[in-house]
Amino acid sequence: MRLLVLLFGLAAALPAPEPAPPVSDDAAPREFVQAVEFPYYLYPRPLWERELVWLKTIGIRTVEFSIPWNWHQVDSATCDFTGRTSPRRDLIGFLRLLRRLDMRAWIRPLPPVRGWANNGYPAWIAPVAADRKSVRPWLHELEEVLTPLTEKHGGPIAFVEDGASLLDAPPPPPPISIVSAQDAAAMLRGRQALAVAHGSLLWEDVEDALYPAGWEKTGGALYRPGAVSLNGDERPTVAALRRNAALLRHWGELLPGMRSEGSRAVKLPIGKLPPGVTAVELVSRSAGTASAISISNDRALPFQGDLRAWDPFEKRAVVIPGVEVAPRETLWLPVNVALGPGGLCRDCSNFSNAEHIVYATAELESIEFENGTLAFEFAAPAAAEVVLQLARKPEGPYLAGGHPLEFDFDDKTLRVRLKIPQGKGPGRQVRVALAIEPPDSSAFFEDAKRLVIGQDNIISTSYSSEELAGRSRLRMPDGFSAKAVKESPTAIDYAITVPPDSLHGDWADFAIEADGVPLGRARLQLFRPASVRLPDAIRLHFGAAELAVDPPIVPIDATAGRTVDVTVRNNSPQIQTFTIEPAADGFQCLPERTELNIGAVLERVASFRVFPGGATPGLHDWSLRFSGGTKLDFPARFLVIPRGQTVAWSADLDGDGSPEWVLENTKVRAVFSAQDGGRWLEFVWKDSNLNVLAESGALVGSGPVEVRADGPALEFTGKDWKRTVRLTDAALAIEQDKPLAPETLATGKHNEITLQVKRESPQRAVYTLAK
């Protein structure tokens, strides 16, 4: 038994794994899987790491995606899985990134692919005529590439849907419930899936989707909004995903051992639940674990009342008083949740089997016990309470949301009643902590919050006695190293080195252990030494949505030059000095170098005056060289624009492997694709960064076109037509040797900018911006 307790303790000290199969009756499903759709081919390659780290941080460990056959089959004889022809085709790099993050992949290797050209089939295969024989070559290609990347070979591929025979990986557990993160009822629909207590829950439309030019399904849009923008900003609809992810971080491991008792088990003490309010009880298959009530209010009025449920282990009814559920809201209320190792807390070996949470009127997400203190994380849309059944009176104090509060203890029943304040933020989270007893021994991390990648980081620890300090050791993730320095008989500093290939924003779990028992824990976030951005760099627009261009491009006047601001954030917990040197051949930068002293976790701006000298109009590579606080070469580009003239230039702005073409002067910028008949992507008034085109752009056709620059103009050549686009001041003139498509733009005001549309003839149109 002591060994089992030790194993449970070690599991809690390490990063939380994806839910594992419980030991229960044969009818129980092996696990509950929650996944987020992440179609890598619909997202620029430089942003994969940022978004996957964010998903892992909120509690998602599995991502689902199709593998479009016609996207990777670049010709009849060649497939690209490494990004040779487009960064977004780097499937191998994507899977390796998942493995570095200890995340799992749920793949769909066969068409159809949602919203994708020809449903994912190559042009030579009609979807209606596809059969097993026709897809055999594709499956053979995938088998060779993906077999070494399955979980059984140490890779991230855990599930294969619609093609399980392809790889040695199972299909995702059925049934599969699909919820759009853009759905206003996403929270309710997600909880309906949990109430089944088995299967898989798949979240779609989480990230903004940006199709590679020419690859969206016929009639589809190039840009598809999600719950998280291309810049990483969270829209309000993402709250449902956050809540579910936080809940399943710990409950997901218990769900396979729970069975749904249905709505019959949950009632009001008198009468019935009102229409639109449903409550389902999920009961543990064995005593000493956890049960819960999932209550949803799918109506416009709030629900408030008592709930009566049946406790099959206590063999009696339990009444949960004062439950409040807002309109279109849902709660996961704990009932008879063990405080011992069989429940949510893996380090609660100090508690007997009889000690448990009787109920709570807020949503319980996690339980921790450390140094004699019992802590709970709740999602509390409204003020609530939790009742504990203990074996002794707690010593106190009680902290709720960072503030001390009184707690009620009944000497006869040995029950504790704790008030839970309303939570804050989109997840409505609040943390409460009750001191149960003075620990025999204790150890703490002193104000440890973050680690800097590739550098030594000093983390201080303290101990209740010299003997405990001498017996202690630091547990850390693989790849990390630490050197102990004894500062005093009861204090040890650790110089921790973070592996240089760690990912910015990821987390690492540490624990102080003595005699095989974890005493103190710290979950530390990992950061690059510095974050750098150029605020004046251009962004590619899809309607109002913006995409940062990589590497960043800064426009510069060919005569007067410009001041370039560089924002540097010091991610270290100590003051750092950064030396910055711009390196741009043919350009003069003043000053030639500058030093910035930046406080801990703060940012400052360094400014350079840049003169292009005799640099030719167009794009020029340059970089910022950092030394001191970090060693870094930050690549960027200058766009030199002669005063009063227009420059035609080209670059892959959306990272899909196909370059865009741009006409730009000091006032406006117009961007065009070489696909979709030369789709006009954006028309931007640069002073206010306002784009007047819709998300789908304008002049949308079909197929690729040839584009070439002719001085300050662009020439587009299609199959049987030719178009010339010229930018003069703030007017864009478009002429075509055949009649232009029907007009989709109209004269009108866009904030402070007016767009004037004039069709001078069937073959000529002029679009003018004015303030």
Sequence and secondary structure as in RCSB ss.txt:
>XXXX:A:sequence
MRLLVLLFGLAAALPAPEPAPPVSDDAAPREFVQAVEFPYYLYPRPLWERELVWLKTIGIRTVEFSIPWNWHQVD
SATCDFTGRTSPRRDLIGFLRLLRRLDMRAWIRPLPPVRGWANNGYPAWIAPVAADRKSVRPWLHELEEVLTPLT
EKHGGPIAFVEDGASLLDAPPPPPPISIVSAQDAAAMLRGRQALAVAHGSLLWEDVEDALYPAGWEKTGGALYRP
GAVSLNGDERPTVAALRRNAALLRHWGELLPGMRSEGSRAVKLPIGKLPPGVTAVELVSRSAGTASAISISNDRA
LPFQGDLRAWDPFEKRAVVIPGVEVAPRETLWLPVNVALGPGGLCRDCSNFSNAEHIVYATAELESIEFENGTLA
FEFAAPAAAEVVLQLARKPEGPYLAGGHPLEFDFDDKTLRVRLKIPQGKGPGRQVRVALAIEPPDSSAFFEDAKR
LVIGQDNIISTSYSSEELAGRSRLRMPDGFSAKAVKESPTAIDYAITVPPDSLHGDWADFAIEADGVPLGRARLQ
LFRPASVRLPDAIRLHFGAAELAVDPPIVPIDATAGRTVDVTVRNNSPQIQTFTIEPAADGFQCLPERTELNIGA
VLERVASFRVFPGGATPGLHDWSLRFSGGTKLDFPARFLVIPRGQTVAWSADLDGDGSPEWVLENTKVRAVFSAQ
DGGRWLEFVWKDSNLNVLAESGALVGSGPVEVRADGPALEFTGKDWKRTVRLTDAALAIEQDKPLAPETLATGKH
NEITLQVKRESPQRAVYTLAK
>XXXX:A:secstr
 HHHHHHHHHHHHS   S    S  TTS S EEEEEE  GGGS GGGHHHHHHHHHHHT  EEEEE  HHHHEEE
TTEE SSSSS GGG HHHHHHHHHHTT EEEEE SS  TTBGGGG  TTS GGG  HHHHHHHHHHHHHHHGGGB
GGGTSSEEEESS TTTTT     SSEEEEETT TTHHHHHHHHHHH SEEEEEES B EE  TT B TT  SEE 
 SB TTS B GGGHHHHHHHHHHHHHTTTGGGEEEEEGGG B SSS   TTEEEEEEEESSSSS EEEEEEE SS
S EEEEEEEEETTTTEEEEEEEEEE TTEEEEEEEEEESSTTSS TT TTS TT EEEEESSEEEEEEEETTEEE
EEEE SS EEEEEE SS     EEETTEEE  EEETTTTEEEEEE   BTTTTEEEEEEE S  SS EEEES  E
EETTSEEEEEEEESSHHHHHHEEEE  TT EEEEEEEETTEEEEEEE  TT  TT EEEEEEEETTEEEEEEEEE
EE SEEEE TTS EEEETTEEEE SS EEEEETTTBEEEEEEEEE SSS EEEEEEEE TT EEESS EEEEE T
T EEEEEEEEE TT  SEEEEEEEEEEES  EEEEEEEEEE TT  EEEEE SSSSSS EEEEE SSEEEEEESS
TTT EEEEEETTTTEE S TT BS  SS  EEEEETTEEEEE SS EEEEEEETTEEEEEESS         EEE
TTEEEEEEEEETTEEEEEEE 
